[in-house]
Amino acid sequence: MAALTALHREPARPRTVAELARACSVSRSTLAARFTSAAGQGPLEYLTRRRVELAARPLRETDATLAIIARTVGYGSESALSVAFKRVMGIVPGDHRRRARETDGAH
């Protein structure tokens, strides 16, 4: 599906359902229905999860600031990433980083 490919190719790019639908030459409702059928969630929910997953790795593996990670994955602010991260992962980014480091230190 072209929309899924676009979201993976450029996850940090600002997106709307309308823009994705135009790129796929379908209506917004058709895109939403097809995407949900294929991916199990709507395109913007999928994009949020994708961005959070992309942010989780540098949180675990680097000392990059939350602001830098947020910009890298497509969020305009630390707080926007923090809200999305908490919604998707159930914890805030700082706790994710701490837990990862505690786990690494335990080995």
C-alpha positions as CSV (number, residue, x, y, z in Angstrom):
1,M,0.0,0.0,0.0
2,A,1.4,3.4,-1.1
3,A,0.4,5.2,2.1
4,L,2.2,2.6,4.3
5,T,5.3,2.9,2.2
6,A,5.2,6.7,2.4
7,L,4.9,6.6,6.2
8,H,7.9,4.3,6.5
9,R,10.0,6.1,4.0
10,E,9.6,9.5,5.6
11,P,8.1,9.1,9.1
12,A,9.2,12.5,10.3
13,R,7.3,14.3,7.5
14,P,4.1,16.1,8.6
15,R,1.1,14.1,7.3
16,T,-2.6,14.4,7.0
17,V,-5.1,11.7,6.0
18,A,-6.1,14.1,3.1
19,E,-2.5,14.3,1.8
20,L,-2.1,10.5,2.0
21,A,-5.4,10.0,0.3
22,R,-4.4,12.4,-2.6
23,A,-1.1,10.5,-3.0
24,C,-3.0,7.3,-3.3
25,S,-5.7,8.8,-5.5
26,V,-8.6,7.7,-3.2
27,S,-10.9,9.5,-0.8
28,R,-10.0,10.0,2.8
29,S,-12.6,7.5,3.9
30,T,-11.4,4.9,1.4
31,L,-7.8,5.4,2.5
32,A,-8.8,5.1,6.2
33,A,-10.9,2.0,5.6
34,R,-8.2,0.3,3.5
35,F,-5.4,1.3,5.8
36,T,-7.3,0.1,8.9
37,S,-8.0,-3.2,7.2
38,A,-4.4,-3.7,6.3
39,A,-2.7,-2.3,9.3
40,G,-5.3,-2.7,12.1
41,Q,-5.4,1.0,12.8
42,G,-5.8,4.3,11.1
43,P,-3.0,6.0,9.2
44,L,-2.3,8.7,11.8
45,E,-2.5,6.3,14.7
46,Y,0.0,4.0,12.8
47,L,2.3,7.0,12.2
48,T,2.2,7.9,15.9
49,R,3.2,4.4,16.9
50,R,5.9,4.3,14.2
51,R,7.4,7.6,15.4
52,V,7.3,6.5,19.1
53,E,9.0,3.2,18.2
54,L,11.7,5.1,16.3
55,A,12.2,7.4,19.3
56,A,12.5,4.5,21.7
57,R,15.7,3.2,20.2
58,P,17.8,6.4,20.6
59,L,16.3,6.9,24.1
60,R,17.7,3.4,25.0
61,E,21.0,3.6,23.1
62,T,22.1,7.2,23.1
63,D,22.4,10.3,25.2
64,A,20.6,12.4,22.6
65,T,18.3,15.0,24.2
66,L,14.6,14.5,24.0
67,A,14.3,17.7,21.9
68,I,16.7,16.2,19.3
69,I,15.0,12.9,19.2
70,A,11.6,14.6,18.9
71,R,12.7,16.6,15.9
72,T,14.3,13.6,14.3
73,V,11.1,11.5,14.4
74,G,8.7,14.3,13.4
75,Y,7.6,16.1,16.6
76,G,7.9,19.8,17.0
77,S,8.5,19.7,20.7
78,E,9.6,17.5,23.5
79,S,6.2,17.7,25.1
80,A,4.4,16.5,21.9
81,L,6.7,13.5,21.8
82,S,6.2,12.9,25.5
83,V,2.5,12.9,25.2
84,A,2.5,10.5,22.3
85,F,5.1,8.3,23.9
86,K,3.1,8.0,27.1
87,R,-0.1,7.2,25.2
88,V,1.6,4.5,23.1
89,M,4.2,3.0,25.5
90,G,2.4,3.7,28.9
91,I,5.5,5.5,30.3
92,V,7.2,8.8,29.7
93,P,10.4,8.9,27.6
94,G,12.7,9.5,30.6
95,D,11.4,6.5,32.4
96,H,11.9,4.4,29.3
97,R,15.5,5.6,29.1
98,R,16.1,4.9,32.8
99,R,14.5,1.4,32.6
100,A,16.6,0.5,29.6
101,R,19.8,1.6,31.3
102,E,18.9,-0.2,34.5
103,T,18.3,-3.4,32.5
104,D,21.6,-3.0,30.6
105,G,23.4,-2.5,33.9
106,A,21.9,-5.6,35.4
107,H,23.6,-7.9,32.8
